[in-house]
């Protein structure tokens, strides 16, 4: 039996690395002829990400392995404070390391004689994530089919791919961003307000990075997206042009166990679960802003006041902003210092404030009735999978576009904010938070019904003969035919 190997590389962050690892596992589970090698880019200041990688190395089967690339000097922050500019530069520095790692993987295949050829895996494809598009050059040099693995929604991919067109029509400036202008983006049903464009798109470095990646994406053999036809039919249908590589919607691809399996503070997680066990079904509103999400002290206090005014039971994952650019948020040493005086005492009967949390494990709990989320795509998919409605609070990256799509286009979320921090010193006030939470926790609301229906669709999509299952099968067949 002929065996096949795929190589994958992702940006060193939870939102990019976890989905690509789970995607590799999905390929292997679907077709046992396949194995996978995941190339790991090291990045300072991310100890929890290192723990996740160590846990996957320890628990992975022989069909999936992790190869750490050599460490390179981290790009200086002097020239730019834009995350994607730093990451793009970091990955560019790894091109020769990637080439060397893949060449070493290919060596047994090239050295094998005919009698051994069936036992040596054939390299069937290289998958790069959204910020690793410079690695396409390595695939070209080694004559390997290269695919984009896009961990964000199809609608955001449409936005990026449409930037070269927008570039000929208008200029995205900070002043223009403050206008009421709406622009047509093929992946969205209605024109999109500039106020929900990713903030970095209005900076020179951010815009040029998006433009660079947009042009590189079209040079791949195919684009794999962590979404499903039933959720993003309009956006996916907008890609049906002869200029586009073939698109494979194969989601939702999720890590349904989450950090509960590897986080060092297991006792902390278990104490949260015990607290949830004492709460009535669907009674708790869960607030969590992702692995990189954090808010400043004035906004934290507004949330606290909003929670008190709303009066619902709550579980709040609260973390301190990082002190160094690109580091992960940290745990507060004294959480009371950033909360209103007496808040913890006044809410001790109905609420729990904690630090890092196993988000997907919490969303799976029957006590959770609603999710105040930053609208990262993984978080949206996890929430939909478990049938938990979202109140949108986007913070960075494409999250504002995601929030717009969920609220205005799909009716799968309620709004607290769609354009957080647009303008100077903007706060989401306590009364807005109160109103959003009350709308979110409406037990028989239309949004809740739609979310439950989408949860069923998501689970069916990845089952045998489901839309995503079939799309993955088509991709795997193409991979096998590449060699």
C-alpha positions in Angstrom: 0.0 0.0 0.0 1.4 3.4 -1.0 1.8 5.8 1.9 1.6 9.5 1.9 3.1 12.4 3.9 1.9 16.0 4.3 3.9 18.8 5.9 2.2 21.7 7.7 3.5 25.0 9.1 1.6 27.6 11.0 2.0 31.0 12.7 3.1 30.4 16.3 -0.1 31.3 18.1 -3.1 29.3 19.4 -5.5 30.6 16.8 -3.3 29.4 14.0 -1.3 26.4 15.3 -4.1 24.5 17.1 -6.4 24.4 14.0 -3.6 23.2 11.7 -2.6 20.5 14.2 -6.3 19.3 14.4 -6.5 19.5 10.6 -3.5 17.2 10.3 -5.1 14.8 12.7 -8.3 15.0 10.6 -6.4 13.9 7.5 -4.8 11.0 9.3 -8.1 9.8 10.8 -9.9 10.1 7.4 -7.2 8.1 5.5 -4.8 5.8 7.3 -2.4 5.9 4.4 -1.4 9.4 5.5 1.1 10.7 8.1 1.9 14.3 8.9 4.9 16.4 9.9 4.2 19.7 11.6 7.0 22.3 11.5 7.2 24.4 14.6 8.3 28.0 14.6 9.5 29.1 18.1 8.4 32.5 19.4 9.5 34.0 22.7 7.0 35.0 25.4 4.5 32.2 24.8 5.0 29.6 27.6 1.4 28.3 27.3 1.8 27.6 23.6 5.0 25.7 24.4 3.1 23.6 26.9 0.4 22.8 24.3 3.1 21.7 21.8 4.8 19.5 24.4 1.4 17.9 25.2 0.8 17.1 21.6 4.2 15.7 21.1 3.7 13.4 24.2 0.2 12.2 23.1 0.5 12.0 19.3 0.6 8.8 17.4 3.5 7.7 15.2 1.5 9.1 12.2 2.0 12.7 13.3 5.3 14.2 14.4 6.6 17.7 15.3 9.8 19.2 14.1 11.1 22.3 15.8 12.8 24.7 13.4 16.0 26.4 14.5 15.5 29.7 16.4 16.1 32.9 14.5 16.7 36.4 15.8 13.3 37.9 16.4 12.5 40.9 14.2 13.1 44.3 15.8 10.0 46.1 16.9 11.6 49.5 16.1 10.2 49.7 12.5 6.6 48.5 13.3 4.2 47.7 16.0 1.9 45.7 13.8 1.6 42.1 14.7 1.2 40.7 11.2 4.3 42.7 10.0 6.4 41.1 12.8 5.1 37.6 12.1 5.5 37.9 8.4 9.1 39.0 8.8 9.7 36.2 11.3 8.4 33.5 9.0 10.4 34.9 6.0 13.6 34.3 8.1 12.7 30.6 8.3 12.5 29.8 4.6 15.9 28.2 4.4 15.1 26.2 7.6 11.8 25.0 6.1 13.6 24.0 2.9 16.2 22.0 4.9 13.6 20.3 7.0 11.5 19.2 4.0 14.6 18.1 2.1 15.5 15.9 5.0 12.0 14.4 5.0 12.2 13.7 1.3 15.6 12.0 1.5 14.4 8.5 2.4 11.8 8.7 -0.5 14.5 9.7 -3.0 17.0 7.1 -1.7 14.5 4.1 -1.7 14.7 1.5 -4.4 11.6 -0.1 -6.0 11.4 -2.9 -3.6 11.0 -0.5 -0.7 9.0 2.3 -2.4 5.6 1.3 -0.9 6.9 1.5 2.7 8.4 5.0 2.3 5.7 7.8 2.5 5.5 10.0 -0.6 5.4 13.7 0.1 1.9 14.7 -1.2 1.7 18.4 -0.2 2.8 21.3 1.9 0.2 23.3 3.9 0.9 26.9 4.9 -1.3 29.1 7.1 -2.5 32.6 6.4 0.8 34.4 7.5 3.2 31.7 6.2 2.6 32.4 2.5 6.3 33.2 1.9 6.9 29.5 2.4 5.2 29.0 -1.0 8.6 29.8 -2.5 10.0 26.7 -0.8 7.3 24.5 -2.2 8.1 25.9 -5.7 11.8 25.3 -5.3 11.2 21.7 -4.2 8.4 21.1 -6.7 5.8 20.2 -4.0 2.1 21.0 -4.3 1.4 23.8 -1.9 -2.0 24.6 -0.2 -3.2 27.4 2.0 -4.8 26.3 5.3 -7.0 29.2 6.3 -8.1 29.1 10.0 -10.3 32.2 9.7 -13.7 32.4 8.0 -14.3 32.4 4.2 -15.7 35.9 4.5 -12.3 37.2 5.8 -10.5 35.3 3.1 -12.8 37.1 0.6 -11.8 40.4 2.2 -8.1 39.8 1.9 -8.4 38.6 -1.7 -10.5 41.6 -2.6 -7.9 44.1 -1.3 -6.0 44.3 -4.6 -9.3 45.4 -6.2 -10.1 47.9 -3.5 -6.5 49.2 -3.9 -7.4 50.3 -7.5 -10.7 52.0 -6.3 -9.9 53.8 -3.1 -7.2 54.4 -0.5 -7.6 53.0 3.0 -6.4 55.8 5.3 -7.1 56.5 8.9 -9.2 59.5 8.0 -11.2 57.5 5.6 -11.8 54.9 8.3 -13.8 57.4 10.3 -16.3 58.0 7.5 -19.6 56.3 7.1 -18.5 54.7 3.8 -19.5 51.1 3.0 -17.7 49.0 0.5 -18.8 45.9 -1.5 -16.8 42.8 -0.5 -17.9 39.7 -2.5 -17.9 37.4 0.6 -20.5 39.5 2.4 -24.1 39.8 1.5 -24.4 43.5 2.1 -21.8 46.4 1.7 -19.4 46.4 4.7 -18.9 49.6 6.8 -15.3 50.7 7.1 -15.7 50.8 10.8 -15.5 47.0 11.0 -12.5 46.6 8.8 -9.4 45.3 10.6 -7.8 48.3 12.2 -4.3 47.3 10.9 -5.7 47.6 7.3 -5.6 51.4 7.8 -1.8 51.3 8.6 0.9 51.3 6.0 2.6 48.1 7.4 -0.6 46.2 8.0 -2.1 47.1 4.6 1.0 46.1 2.7 1.2 42.8 4.6 -2.4 42.0 3.7 -1.8 42.9 0.1 1.3 40.7 0.0 -0.5 37.7 1.4 -3.5 38.2 -0.9 -1.4 37.9 -3.9 0.5 34.9 -2.6 -2.7 33.0 -1.8 -3.7 32.8 -5.4 -0.4 31.0 -6.2 -1.4 27.9 -4.2 -2.9 24.7 -5.6 -5.9 24.9 -3.3 -7.3 26.7 -0.3 -8.6 24.7 2.7 -10.9 26.7 5.0 -12.0 25.9 8.5 -15.7 26.5 7.8 -18.7 24.7 6.5 -21.0 25.2 3.5 -24.1 25.5 5.7 -22.6 28.4 7.7 -20.8 30.4 4.9 -22.6 29.5 1.7 -22.5 33.1 0.3 -18.8 33.6 1.0 -17.9 30.2 -0.4 -20.0 30.7 -3.5 -18.2 34.0 -4.1 -15.0 32.1 -4.8 -16.3 30.3 -7.9 -14.1 32.1 -10.4 -11.5 30.6 -12.8 -8.8 32.8 -11.2 -9.2 31.1 -7.8 -7.5 27.9 -6.6 -10.0 25.3 -5.6 -11.6 25.8 -2.2 -12.1 23.0 0.3 -14.4 23.9 3.3 -13.6 21.1 5.8 -14.7 22.5 9.1 -15.4 22.9 11.9 -12.0 21.6 12.8 -11.8 21.9 16.6 -9.8 20.8 19.6 -12.8 19.7 21.7 -10.6 18.8 24.7 -8.8 22.1 25.0 -6.2 23.2 27.5 -7.8 21.2 30.3 -5.6 18.3 29.2 -2.3 20.1 29.4 -2.6 23.3 31.5 -0.4 22.9 34.6 -3.0 24.3 37.0 -5.4 21.4 36.7 -6.8 22.1 40.2 -7.9 25.5 39.0 -9.8 24.1 36.1 -11.5 21.4 38.3 -12.6 24.1 40.8 -14.3 26.0 38.0 -16.1 22.9 36.8 -17.2 22.2 40.4 -18.6 25.7 40.6 -20.5 25.3 37.3 -21.9 22.0 38.6 -23.7 24.0 41.3 -25.4 26.3 38.8 -28.7 25.8 37.0 -28.8 24.7 33.3 -28.1 27.6 30.8 -28.0 30.1 33.6 -24.4 31.4 33.4 -23.0 34.0 31.0 -19.4 33.2 30.1 -17.0 36.1 29.3 -13.7 35.2 27.6 -11.6 37.2 25.1 -9.3 34.5 23.7 -5.7 33.6 24.1 -4.5 37.1 23.1 -7.5 39.1 24.3 -7.3 41.5 27.2 -8.8 44.8 28.2 -7.5 47.9 30.0 -8.6 48.8 33.5 -11.3 51.4 32.7 -13.0 48.8 30.4 -12.7 46.1 33.0 -14.5 48.2 35.5 -17.3 48.9 33.0 -17.7 45.2 32.5 -18.0 44.7 36.2 -20.6 47.3 36.6 -22.5 45.9 33.6 -22.5 42.4 35.1 -23.8 43.7 38.4 -26.6 45.6 36.6 -27.6 42.6 34.5 -27.8 40.4 37.5 -27.1 37.1 35.8 -24.8 34.4 37.0 -21.4 34.8 35.3 -18.0 33.2 34.8 -15.4 35.8 33.7 -11.9 34.9 32.4 -9.9 38.1 33.2 -6.3 38.5 32.2 -3.7 41.2 32.4 -2.4 43.0 29.2 1.1 41.8 28.3 4.0 44.1 29.2 6.0 43.2 26.1 4.8 43.5 22.5 3.6 40.1 21.1 3.7 38.3 24.4 0.6 36.5 25.6 -1.6 38.1 28.3 -0.7 37.1 31.9 -2.5 36.4 35.1 -3.2 39.2 37.5 -1.2 38.9 40.8 -4.0 40.8 42.5 -7.2 40.8 40.5 -9.1 43.0 43.1 -6.9 46.0 42.1 -8.6 46.3 38.7 -12.1 45.6 39.8 -14.5 48.1 41.5 -14.3 48.2 45.3 -16.3 45.4 46.8 -17.2 43.8 43.4 -16.1 40.3 44.4 -17.9 40.4 47.7 -21.1 41.7 46.2 -21.2 39.1 43.4 -19.8 36.1 45.4 -23.1 34.3 45.3 -23.6 34.6 41.5 -20.2 35.1 39.9 -16.7 33.7 39.5 -13.7 35.7 38.2 -10.7 33.6 37.0 -7.6 33.8 34.8 -6.7 31.4 32.0 -9.5 28.9 31.3 -10.2 25.9 29.1 -12.7 27.7 26.9 -14.0 24.8 24.9 -14.5 22.7 28.1 -16.5 25.5 29.6 -18.7 26.0 26.5 -19.5 22.3 26.6 -20.9 22.6 30.2 -24.7 22.6 30.5 -24.7 25.5 32.9 -23.4 27.9 30.2 -26.3 29.9 28.6 -24.4 32.6 26.7 -20.9 33.6 25.6 -19.5 37.2 25.6 -16.7 36.6 23.0 -14.0 38.5 21.1 -15.3 36.6 18.0 -12.1 34.9 17.1 -13.1 32.3 14.5 -12.1 29.3 16.6 -14.2 30.6 19.5 -17.2 31.2 17.2 -17.0 27.6 15.9 -16.6 26.2 19.4 -19.7 28.1 20.5 -21.8 27.1 17.5 -20.7 23.4 18.0 -22.0 23.5 21.6 -25.1 25.5 20.7 -24.2 28.5 22.9 -25.3 31.9 21.6 -22.7 34.7 21.4 -22.7 38.4 22.3 -20.1 40.0 20.2 -17.1 42.0 21.5 -14.4 42.0 18.9 -11.0 43.4 19.8 -8.4 42.9 17.1 -7.6 41.3 13.7 -10.6 40.2 11.7 -12.9 39.9 14.7 -14.9 43.0 13.8 -15.8 41.5 10.4 -16.7 38.2 12.1 -18.9 40.0 14.5 -20.7 41.9 11.7 -21.3 38.6 9.9 -22.6 36.8 12.9 -25.0 39.6 14.0 -26.2 41.3 10.8 -25.8 38.6 8.1 -26.4 35.3 9.9 -28.5 36.3 12.9 -26.4 33.9 15.1 -25.3 36.5 17.6 -26.4 39.6 19.5 -24.4 42.8 19.6 -22.5 44.3 22.5 -20.0 45.9 20.2 -19.1 45.6 16.5 -16.3 48.2 16.3 -14.6 48.3 19.7 -11.8 50.9 20.0 -12.8 52.6 16.8 -11.9 56.2 17.5 -10.0 57.5 20.5 -10.5 56.3 24.0 -13.7 54.5 23.3 -15.3 52.5 26.1 -18.2 50.1 25.9 -20.3 51.4 28.8 -21.9 49.4 31.6 -25.4 50.1 30.2 -24.4 48.7 26.8 -23.0 45.6 28.4 -26.1 45.2 30.6 -28.4 45.5 27.6 -26.3 43.0 25.5 -26.1 40.4 28.3 -29.9 40.6 28.9 -30.5 40.1 25.2 -28.0 37.2 25.1 -29.6 35.4 28.0 -33.1 35.5 26.6 -34.1 31.9 27.0 -36.4 31.6 24.0 -34.9 34.1 21.7 -34.7 33.7 17.9 -30.9 33.8 18.0 -30.7 30.9 20.4 -33.0 28.8 18.2 -30.8 29.6 15.1 -27.6 28.7 17.1 -29.1 25.3 18.1 -29.9 24.6 14.4 -26.4 25.6 13.3 -25.0 23.3 16.0 -26.8 20.4 14.4 -25.5 21.4 10.9 -21.9 21.7 12.2 -22.0 18.2 13.7 -23.6 16.7 10.6 -21.1 18.4 8.2 -18.2 16.4 9.6 -20.0 13.1 9.8 -19.8 10.6 7.0 -21.4 12.0 3.8 -21.6 15.4 5.4 -20.6 18.5 3.4 -17.2 19.0 5.1 -16.5 15.2 5.2 -17.0 15.0 1.5 -14.9 18.1 0.8 -12.0 16.6 2.9 -12.3 13.3 1.0 -12.0 15.2 -2.3 -8.9 17.0 -1.0 -7.3 13.7 0.2 -7.9 12.1 -3.1 -6.2 15.0 -4.8 -3.2 14.7 -2.4 -2.9 11.1 -3.2 -2.9 11.8 -6.9 -0.2 14.5 -6.5 2.5 11.8 -6.3 
